[in-house]
Amino acid sequence: MSSPALIRAQVEMRLASRVPAAFAQHVQPEKPAIGTGIEGLDAEIGGIPCGAITEIVSPTRASSGKTSLQNRLLACATQSSFGALIDAADSFDPQSAEAAGVNLKRLLWVRCSATGLKALEQAFKCADLLIQGSSGFRLILIDIDDIAERHVRKVPLTTWFRFRSVAERLETALVFSTPCAVTSTCTALRLTLASAQLKWSQPTQSNATHTRLFAGFDFAPEAEQKQPPKKPVESASPVISASPKWA
């Protein structure tokens, strides 16, 4: 009785003239990654992968660090390249983004005019136009986090597969910011943002011991990825800090 290895060799030999290496595994070429600007997070995940889908999930309506993380991603992408933001709920604040280091001259900001399910459709149509045109954007961020979860969950899995297949042919990081995890196995990296931890100022000689001011937030995203990180993982957990200007 022939062994599986012998049968495989015979089949490959017969198909060699028509289908070379019929059973060979095709290795995807390694593509660059975009830094998040957060040292601990970049050490853990190796940055946001290009040629793949990344999902940023904000399951809570309270402060989760989504805006801070988005601004840092856009800042890294627009330092030496171009980025695009598809803003489904028209919630982007260019002034705070510029203060966070985003180069607005290198950012395409697409504002959706509809609401609800119509806004979601507009956002996806805009994303299709950008990625189907073999865009020169290093980062395309589609923010649908403020769309109702019941609408986002109606997106069929075939839509996410289509976005993934197109993204794999580009050197662009395709990032979806969502209110719940919906991209399933189509995503290469998922960052889940939990509620923020409040920070308060420490008492000083100039104020009373019971007087403390709000000093900002600390956010700790949880990473879930299919592939191992390109950089060594540090033991310290990644933390995003956001401080008010007046603190």
TIKOL-596465 format. One line per 10 residues: number of its first residue (from 1); their letters; for each residue z, y, x of N, C-alpha, C, O. Coordinates in steps of 0.001 Angstrom, whole numbers, plus 500000, padded with zeros to 6 digits. Each point is the difference from the previous one (the first is absolute). Layout:
! residues N
NUM> A> Z:Y:X:Z:Y:X:Z:Y:X:Z:Y:X ~ ...;
***
This chain:
! residues 247
1> MSSPALIRAQ> 500000:498804:500854:500000:501196:499146:500000:501233:500881:500791:500095:500938 ~ 498328:500852:498768:499879:501198:500827:501206:500914:499821:500549:500128:498905 ~ 499846:500495:502185:501107:500928:499941:499521:501348:499444:498807:500299:500056 ~ 502112:500519:499408:499590:501326:499492:499335:500851:501071:499065:500742:499699 ~ 501400:499169:501551:499406:500789:501071:498560:499595:500255:499147:500851:500249 ~ 500574:497831:499689:498641:499515:500220:499078:500431:498860:498861:500405:500228 ~ 501650:499501:498539:499200:500424:498838:499676:501480:500095:498876:500418:499722 ~ 502125:500380:500675:499783:501443:500133:498944:500286:501061:499135:500850:499786 ~ 500915:498457:501361:499036:500217:501076:498593:499636:499548:499042:500687:500354 ~ 500816:498227:498859:498698:499595:499514:499424:501013:499015:498810:500313:500047;
11> VEMRLASRVP> 502046:500201:499052:499539:500991:499022:499570:501280:500705:498959:500568:499671 ~ 501842:499893:501304:499655:501213:500727:498698:499820:500777:499204:500935:500096 ~ 500574:497890:500452:498783:499739:500768:498776:500055:499086:498958:500528:500388 ~ 501166:498935:498410:498869:499986:499075:499712:501393:499425:498855:500312:499672 ~ 502177:500517:500208:499817:501345:499445:499804:501059:501076:499862:501184:499691 ~ 500124:498396:501568:499963:500982:501094:498771:500879:499947:500087:501185:500323 ~ 498756:498273:499277:498772:500793:499978:499950:500980:498846:499273:500992:500053 ~ 501508:498730:498890:499985:500877:498828:501261:500849:499884:499922:501188:499684 ~ 501222:498220:500566:501285:500702:499882:500787:499746:501272:500751:499026:500060 ~ 499108:501799:500942:500752:499779:501252:501501:500086:499756:500483:500864:499268;
21> AAFAQHVQPE> 500231:498229:501358:501470:499978:499925:500469:500078:498558:500702:500931:499607 ~ 498898:498080:499618:500290:500042:498564:501483:500055:499706:500411:500627:499024 ~ 500405:498727:501801:501423:499932:499734:500811:500883:500960:501225:499897:500064 ~ 498087:500957:500668:500710:500863:500953:500794:501064:499253:499558:500508:498969 ~ 501600:499822:501552:500834:501049:499428:499560:501348:500564:499932:500191:501214 ~ 499773:500735:497882:499546:501321:500415:501217:500906:500161:500726:500261:499041 ~ 499483:500204:502157:501149:500852:500298:499608:501452:499812:499024:500473:500583 ~ 501746:500233:498595:499740:501415:499780:500317:500788:501269:501046:499784:500611 ~ 498066:501124:499795:500296:500812:501180:501225:500886:499768:500220:500506:498900 ~ 500548:499664:502132:501213:500800:499884:499639:501471:499806:499171:500551:500725;
31> KPAIGTGIEG> 501458:500066:498297:499725:501399:499695:501235:500841:500296:501116:499484:500053 ~ 498675:501813:500138:501140:500860:500343:500949:500179:498823:499706:499604:498872 ~ 501416:500991:501415:501000:500287:498972:500406:501470:500111:499889:500610:501063 ~ 500576:499936:497835:500453:501389:499947:501515:500026:500059:500665:499291:499246 ~ 499876:501509:501632:501446:500129:500073:500551:500718:498782:499325:500832:499393 ~ 501895:498841:500264:500651:500662:498861:500785:501234:500429:500438:500780:499155 ~ 499742:499404:502160:500821:501107:500475:501478:499686:499960:500828:500861:500299 ~ 499517:497903:499330:501398:499560:499939:500162:498899:501043:499490:498894:499821 ~ 501204:501398:501247:500044:499104:501153:500495:498606:499636:499386:499009:500395 ~ 501706:500896:498862:500541:498688:499650:499059:499203:499117:499877:498786:500165;
41> LDAEIGGIPC> 499453:501881:498896:499081:499312:499096:498750:499548:500743:499516:498891:499772 ~ 499950:501954:501118:498820:499615:500774:500301:498822:500917:499141:499147:500224 ~ 502084:500806:500309:500368:498880:500860:500054:498698:499215:499745:498932:500557 ~ 500580:501144:498166:500113:498786:499183:498650:499524:499478:499701:498807:500055 ~ 499478:502118:499437:498756:499581:499336:498770:500234:500868:498919:499516:499666 ~ 501216:501215:501441:498837:500270:500840:499060:501031:499427:498845:500076:500420 ~ 501615:500724:498629:499156:501028:499390:499303:499502:498747:500113:498831:499632 ~ 499165:502073:499720:499255:499670:498790:498641:499431:500408:499229:500696:500661 ~ 500455:498069:498971:498763:499364:500483:498749:500624:499399:499955:500303:498808 ~ 499029:499888:502033:498686:500427:499529:499207:498771:499576:500264:498894:500471;
51> GAITEIVSPT> 498767:501298:498639:499215:498882:499513:500764:499102:499063:499665:498823:499865 ~ 501358:501702:499484:500832:499189:499111:500688:500914:498993:499966:501225:500119 ~ 500658:498147:498886:500753:500732:498975:501479:499990:500348:500565:498957:500330 ~ 500046:502195:499595:501450:500137:500106:500522:500551:498680:499434:500941:499442 ~ 501640:498471:500068:500594:500442:498730:501389:500573:500256:500852:499350:500605 ~ 499362:501874:498925:501310:500644:500068:500582:499993:498590:499480:500672:499109 ~ 501583:498582:500690:500575:499802:498669:501263:500830:499865:500908:499908:500826 ~ 499141:500910:498118:501186:500800:499696:500500:499596:498615:499650:500644:499010 ~ 501159:498308:500903:500413:499485:498695:501021:500859:499282:500254:499787:498814 ~ 500335:501175:501868:501019:500833:499377:499489:501406:499801:499214:500503:500802;
61> RASSGKTSLQ> 501229:500130:498137:499601:501376:499721:500805:500997:500825:499607:501159:500128 ~ 501518:498399:500432:500817:500882:500828:499327:500195:501346:498962:499395:500268 ~ 501617:501443:500581:499434:500276:501319:499915:498705:500797:501000:499315:500218 ~ 497790:500370:500207:499773:498756:500735:499383:500235:501363:499880:499061:500787 ~ 499728:502164:499514:499373:500287:501282:498497:499883:499980:499364:500096:501050 ~ 500035:499695:497762:498560:499819:499902:499248:501222:500515:499054:499871:500778 ~ 501365:501303:498791:499300:501222:500414:500113:500226:501500:499026:500379:500650 ~ 502160:499390:499900:500192:500166:501443:499132:499025:500777:499391:500374:501003 ~ 500545:498379:498545:499193:498994:500684:498518:500332:499891:499266:499870:500979 ~ 500286:500555:497850:498600:500367:499819:499618:501165:500911:498949:499977:500641;
71> NRLLACATQS> 501902:501030:499411:499701:501162:500843:499927:499618:501476:499167:500527:500737 ~ 501692:498567:499692:499962:499569:501397:498731:499201:500293:499412:500134:501072 ~ 500172:499043:497982:498757:499259:500179:498809:500949:500094:499145:499852:500873 ~ 500808:501116:498226:498904:500962:500012:500027:500847:501264:498952:500361:500538 ~ 502246:499954:499933:500120:500789:501234:499448:499221:501183:499287:500565:500829 ~ 501031:498148:499265:499493:499173:501107:498489:499839:499915:499313:500006:501022 ~ 500165:499851:497754:498566:499777:499835:499183:501248:500282:498864:499901:500463 ~ 501698:501277:499265:499239:501238:500145:500222:500692:501337:499500:501104:500213 ~ 501229:498272:500678:500178:500599:501318:498693:500041:500786:499662:501018:500603 ~ 499602:497864:499387:498757:499929:500758:498843:499453:499171:498902:499815:500524;
81> SFGALIDAAD> 501328:499923:498191:498952:499460:499149:500093:500669:498639:500550:501093:499870 ~ 498905:498238:499114:499992:500555:498655:500674:499029:499034:499939:498783:500170 ~ 500696:501780:498826:500656:499206:498983:499618:500471:498609:499545:501130:499818 ~ 500644:497998:499203:499701:500328:498610:501173:499588:499127:500571:498923:500172 ~ 499778:501939:498897:501065:499724:499034:499423:500107:498605:499510:501056:499601 ~ 500550:497848:499658:499593:500001:498600:501271:500087:499172:500781:499051:499931 ~ 499411:502089:499450:501258:500350:499331:499832:499812:498500:499532:500904:499307 ~ 500850:497923:500185:499746:499668:498599:500790:500874:499035:499503:500331:498924 ~ 501717:500047:501443:500861:500775:499100:500074:501470:500394:500784:500752:499420 ~ 498409:499674:501561:499993:501390:500465:501405:500462:500384:500470:501040:499538;
91> SFDPQSAEAA> 500194:498174:501312:501381:500286:500388:500133:500388:501466:501113:500227:500475 ~ 497778:499854:500251:500037:500310:501429:500333:501475:500219:499438:500872:499337 ~ 501482:499404:501598:500392:501358:500347:499464:500314:501392:500578:499541:500985 ~ 498340:501221:499133:499413:500250:501318:500915:500785:500935:499919:499821:501215 ~ 500943:501037:498259:500882:500786:500858:501020:499116:500714:500193:500128:501209 ~ 500458:498980:498051:500967:499105:500632:499304:499008:500919:500566:499594:501015 ~ 498197:500008:498636:499252:499094:500861:499643:500676:501320:500108:499391:501064 ~ 499469:501860:498863:499667:500726:501223:501231:500197:500864:499917:499932:501227 ~ 501233:500314:498139:501247:500133:500757:500387:498693:500676:500694:500009:501017 ~ 498858:498855:498419:500294:498685:500582:499010:499607:501090:500128:498932:500600;
101> GVNLKRLLWV> 498882:501930:499661:499060:499741:501087:498608:499582:499570:499178:499653:500847 ~ 500532:500371:497851:498671:499627:499522:499020:501120:500293:500255:501160:499677 ~ 498623:498491:500936:498938:500968:500270:499120:500074:498758:499133:499149:499799 ~ 501089:501864:499370:499291:500097:498729:498498:500194:500182:499225:499675:499101 ~ 500357:500845:502040:498570:500183:500256:499290:498668:500202:498778:499919:499877 ~ 501983:499041:500430:499431:498670:500206:500332:499054:498850:499841:498786:500123 ~ 500618:501773:498763:500405:499178:498856:499140:500312:498789:499850:501160:499615 ~ 499578:497782:499778:499297:500125:498729:500993:499676:498894:500517:498886:499919 ~ 499742:502101:499230:500968:499831:498908:499223:499919:498692:499367:500972:499588 ~ 500681:497877:499764:499314:499777:498733:501043:500013:498892:500894:499154:499970;
111> RCSATGLKAL> 498990:501795:499134:500969:500149:498904:499380:499487:498707:498952:500484:499572 ~ 501694:498541:499810:499513:499447:498737:500445:500896:498852:501143:500455:499958 ~ 497940:499792:499115:500290:500938:498909:500538:499319:498755:500585:500666:499146 ~ 499237:498036:500726:500432:499278:498802:501450:499542:500146:500647:500272:501011 ~ 499848:499040:497981:501356:499452:500013:499960:498538:499563:499037:499536:499389 ~ 502050:499750:500948:500123:498622:499550:498917:499095:500551:499659:500065:501181 ~ 499803:499090:497951:499001:499018:500403:498713:500663:500485:499336:499475:500893 ~ 500307:501662:498535:498800:500724:500426:500152:500500:501440:499047:499956:500778 ~ 502144:500515:499573:500242:500446:501376:499880:498836:500977:499492:500163:501109 ~ 500973:498676:498478:499891:498806:500844:498532:499638:500223:499606:499647:501112;
121> EQAFKCADLL> 499592:500440:497836:498576:499715:500126:499318:501010:500924:499163:499629:500823 ~ 501197:501641:499039:499433:501020:500878:500355:499740:501456:499147:500121:500879 ~ 502100:499525:499378:500445:499742:501371:499220:498858:500626:499606:500084:501163 ~ 500165:498845:498077:499278:498846:500527:498514:500324:500216:499395:499519:500958 ~ 500022:501288:498162:498606:500391:500188:499843:500846:501263:499034:499838:500746 ~ 501912:501056:499488:499963:500819:501215:500165:499128:501242:499315:500207:501002 ~ 501598:498815:498932:500197:499092:501130:498736:499212:500274:499646:499783:501159 ~ 499658:499779:497780:498738:499273:500165:498969:500855:500725:499318:499522:500906 ~ 500567:501739:498697:499017:500885:500622:500289:500184:501485:499074:500047:500811 ~ 502197:500058:499549:500352:500246:501396:499782:498773:500873:499445:500110:501093;
131> IQGSSGFRLI> 500981:498729:498439:499912:498822:500861:498614:499356:499958:499583:499393:500986 ~ 499695:500724:497900:498662:499424:499932:499021:500762:500884:498976:499458:500416 ~ 501344:501796:499865:499122:500805:500841:500275:499841:501475:499610:500851:500800 ~ 501069:498050:499578:500346:499759:501409:500642:501258:500593:499531:500552:500996 ~ 501522:499868:498378:500621:501291:500308:500472:500081:501449:500337:499000:500632 ~ 499671:502236:499863:500511:500256:501333:501464:500351:499993:500526:500474:501007 ~ 500155:499302:497866:501419:500295:499905:500805:498896:500689:499718:498814:499827 ~ 501272:501584:500945:500885:499018:500614:500995:499461:498976:500433:498852:500096 ~ 499929:501973:498926:500971:499607:498980:499526:500479:498641:499632:501163:499835 ~ 500380:497931:499185:499760:500351:498604:501239:499577:499223:500300:498811:499896;
141> LIDIDDIAER> 500408:502156:499568:501253:499758:499286:499782:500261:498519:499651:501115:499611 ~ 500550:497875:499564:499851:500122:498548:501393:499973:499379:500656:498959:499960 ~ 499779:502190:499561:501350:500129:499452:499961:499836:498483:499629:500924:499275 ~ 500757:497893:500254:500084:499733:498552:501449:499698:499612:500264:499385:498967 ~ 500663:501056:501876:501415:499686:499770:500533:500627:498723:500879:499435:499350 ~ 498595:501733:500285:500502:500696:498813:499298:499570:498714:500312:500506:498922 ~ 498748:498567:501188:499384:499428:498796:500951:498960:499417:500645:499254:500737 ~ 499439:500701:497938:500915:499067:499339:499735:498566:500455:498853:499580:500156 ~ 502234:499682:500052:499886:498634:500503:499175:499119:499070:499293:499107:500465 ~ 500786:501129:498241:499256:499159:499049:498491:500166:500198:499235:499069:499747;
151> HVRKVPLTTW> 500343:502105:500701:498572:500211:500265:499589:499347:501321:498943:499375:500092 ~ 501900:500777:500924:499672:499459:501321:499903:498478:499948:499159:499407:500676 ~ 501690:499966:498533:499988:498531:499911:498757:499477:499282:499724:498802:500054 ~ 499530:502058:499284:498780:499562:499322:498824:499873:500959:498957:499466:499622 ~ 501189:501011:501605:498908:499904:500961:499764:498527:500321:500925:499329:500459 ~ 497880:500147:499318:499750:498569:500255:500037:499684:501490:499733:500861:500838 ~ 500599:497904:499476:500089:499575:501394:498644:500110:500695:499939:500216:501210 ~ 498984:499639:498036:498666:500107:500593:499753:501383:500602:499256:500135:500972 ~ 501365:500884:498453:499850:501354:500545:500617:500094:501387:499409:500590:500905 ~ 501771:498835:499266:500646:500032:501313:499221:499159:501011:499915:500373:501170;
161> FRFRSVAERL> 499518:498507:498401:499176:499187:500896:498758:500779:500450:499582:499903:501154 ~ 499842:500861:497933:498814:500780:500339:500342:501087:501018:499256:500218:500957 ~ 501869:500459:498832:500426:501013:500966:500259:499368:501370:499647:500577:501028 ~ 500965:498250:498984:500299:499345:501274:498736:499607:500736:499901:500196:501211 ~ 499123:499248:498065:498772:499545:500651:499222:501160:500604:499391:499855:501060 ~ 500626:501292:498274:499310:501171:500549:500770:500577:501182:499402:500384:501006 ~ 501914:499677:498877:500829:500568:501071:499894:499195:501280:500099:500562:501091 ~ 499702:498129:498797:499914:499142:501192:498802:500345:500875:499989:499672:501186 ~ 499001:500988:498244:498809:500352:500768:500107:501376:500641:499090:500427:500710 ~ 502016:500268:499045:500169:501361:500510:501180:500073:500959:500869:499128:500005;
171> ETALVFSTPC> 499147:501908:500793:501154:500269:500856:500833:501099:499358:500347:500999:500629 ~ 499961:498783:498106:500759:500952:499194:501221:499306:499433:499919:498865:499530 ~ 501208:501817:500517:501215:499480:499374:499987:500406:498527:500002:501187:499676 ~ 499986:497825:499445:499979:500246:498565:501409:499776:499458:500497:498874:499988 ~ 500138:502200:499565:501405:499952:499599:500114:500362:498521:499475:501022:499559 ~ 501216:498131:499682:500276:500266:498589:501502:500231:499849:500812:499189:500446 ~ 499544:501922:498924:501397:500278:499677:500199:499688:498521:499419:500666:499142 ~ 501401:498322:500551:500093:499471:498648:501456:499971:499512:500925:499975:500812 ~ 499278:500029:497864:501373:499921:499470:500557:498582:499987:501199:499808:499797 ~ 497944:499197:500418:500424:498602:500020:499004:499212:500844:498880:500456:500229;
181> AVTSTCTALR> 501520:498375:500230:499130:499177:500831:498919:499368:499129:500292:499180:499130 ~ 498440:501215:501114:498913:499525:499144:498812:499462:500790:499124:499363:499415 ~ 500818:500870:501887:498817:499584:500765:500016:498526:500374:499000:499481:500496 ~ 502105:499846:499279:500120:498555:500209:499605:499617:501426:500439:500630:500962 ~ 498721:498325:499169:499620:499507:501323:498915:500837:500670:499585:499696:501118 ~ 499955:501351:498211:498930:500829:500570:500521:500969:501051:499208:500592:500732 ~ 502071:499578:499356:500562:500961:500933:500388:499321:501306:500478:498866:500012 ~ 499303:501859:501095:500411:499496:501309:501419:500442:500337:500680:499359:500801 ~ 499763:501729:498591:501336:500537:500274:500532:500645:498730:499290:500741:499321 ~ 501961:498970:500369:500652:500626:498855:501312:500624:500460:500833:499329:500608;
191> LTLASAQLKW> 499346:501948:499102:501242:500708:500302:500685:500336:498689:499449:500726:499172 ~ 501755:498745:500637:500767:500261:498784:501100:500997:500323:500814:499781:500897 ~ 499198:501323:498356:500962:501068:500238:501131:499905:498993:499768:499976:498791 ~ 501447:499972:501708:501180:499959:499136:500547:501417:499823:499474:500953:500574 ~ 501580:499172:498632:500615:501303:499783:500567:500547:501300:500450:499248:500864 ~ 499522:502057:499259:500446:500644:501231:501518:500089:500070:500694:499996:498983 ~ 499801:500086:502257:501415:500240:500243:500198:501478:500302:499337:500559:500874 ~ 501568:500060:498406:500248:501431:500201:500728:500243:501316:500839:499202:500419 ~ 498824:501919:500227:500700:500434:501206:500662:501332:499716:499411:500873:499363 ~ 501820:499283:501114:500749:501241:499801:500414:500568:501354:500236:499263:500957;
201> SQPTQSNATH> 499846:502050:499099:500387:500660:501241:501467:499705:500315:500804:499767:499097 ~ 499533:500245:502194:501369:499752:500433:500807:501304:500001:499451:501064:500286 ~ 501846:498859:499395:500843:501215:500013:500025:500630:501394:500036:499306:501015 ~ 499946:502018:499003:500089:500744:501254:501131:501012:499908:500659:500121:498967 ~ 499556:500600:502119:501066:501002:500010:499687:501167:499078:500911:500688:499540 ~ 497816:499540:500186:499617:501146:499178:500095:499729:498504:499906:500934:499205 ~ 500277:497817:500393:500133:499721:498571:501168:499049:499764:500496:499359:500927 ~ 499926:500565:497836:501145:499159:499642:499621:498526:500104:498826:499638:499930 ~ 502180:499532:500238:499741:498567:500173:499406:499375:498745:499313:498981:500080 ~ 500950:501628:498747:499470:499436:498767:498617:500559:499673:499390:499582:499016;
211> TRLFAGFDFA> 500104:501356:501788:498697:500603:499748:498937:499286:500821:500008:500067:501229 ~ 499098:499265:498104:498920:499280:500678:498689:500286:499284:499936:500013:498770 ~ 499017:500218:502022:498691:500310:499456:499090:498785:500085:500159:499125:500851 ~ 498889:500859:498239:498991:498946:500026:499143:500159:501252:499463:501079:500248 ~ 500402:497855:500541:499290:500074:501286:498724:499171:500020:499302:499993:501014 ~ 500366:499306:497901:498753:499258:499969:500168:498576:499498:501032:499635:499438 ~ 497918:499564:500782:499967:498615:499543:499691:499076:501171:499374:500404:500979 ~ 501072:498360:498906:499582:498925:500894:499343:498917:499150:500567:499543:499008 ~ 498218:500052:501400:499261:498975:499272:499754:498816:500920:499696:500182:501178 ~ 500433:498613:498297:499775:498793:500796:498982:499106:499291:500390:499201:499149;
221> PEAEQKQPPK> 498317:500906:501175:498988:499163:499348:500076:498554:500453:500314:499714:501156 ~ 499397:499378:497926:499934:498570:500309:498541:499603:500151:499188:500250:499110 ~ 500478:499126:502026:498611:499646:500305:499748:498527:499732:500821:499139:500317 ~ 498022:500593:499092:499544:498625:499769:498536:499937:500406:499165:500667:499390 ~ 500508:498542:501628:498633:499949:500482:499557:498562:500244:500808:499121:500298 ~ 497884:500666:499568:499443:498657:500163:499868:499629:501465:500162:498835:500364 ~ 499546:502148:500484:499775:499745:501406:501164:500519:500820:500643:500971:499600 ~ 499648:498408:501544:501082:500503:500842:499671:501373:500551:498826:500312:500203 ~ 502176:500516:500046:499751:501341:500522:499407:499947:501396:500231:499051:500749 ~ 498995:501985:499599:499387:500069:501315:500994:500452:501059:499791:499779:501193;
231> KPVESASPVI> 501280:500850:498370:501009:500489:500924:501286:499197:499824:500229:499448:498924 ~ 500616:500472:502107:501253:499258:499867:500917:500622:498964:500056:501221:499858 ~ 500656:497937:499427:500912:500454:498959:501324:500405:500622:500565:499266:500811 ~ 499923:501897:498810:501298:500454:500468:501079:499526:499039:499743:499770:498818 ~ 501450:500092:501698:501096:499506:499174:500471:501041:499001:500471:499653:498916 ~ 499406:501628:501440:500450:501062:499110:499069:500098:498802:498784:499870:500142 ~ 501786:500361:498674:499187:500117:498803:499313:501352:499978:500603:501001:500389 ~ 498123:499054:499155:499292:501269:499956:500576:500899:498931:500263:499548:498885 ~ 499935:501713:501435:500581:500956:499069:499164:501264:500007:499633:500499:501064 ~ 500065:500016:497766:499322:501282:499855:501060:501028:499629:500776:499787:499069;
241> SASPKWA> 499258:501310:501645:500943:501071:499698:499244:501219:499526:498978:500375:500574 ~ 501530:500241:498377:499417:501221:499472:501123:501012:499814:500993:499718:499330 ~ 498846:501459:501263:501040:501022:499933:499448:501261:499390:498855:500361:500269 ~ 501933:500330:498907:499545:501266:499424:499949:501073:501071:500711:499908:501001 ~ 498451:501120:498803:499840:501052:500986:501277:500832:500170:500269:500537:501074 ~ 500507:499556:497846:501164:500875:500069:501224:499293:500522:501021:500654:500214 ~ 498935:498028:500006:501186:499252:500451:500237:500205:501483:500950:499450:500555;
***
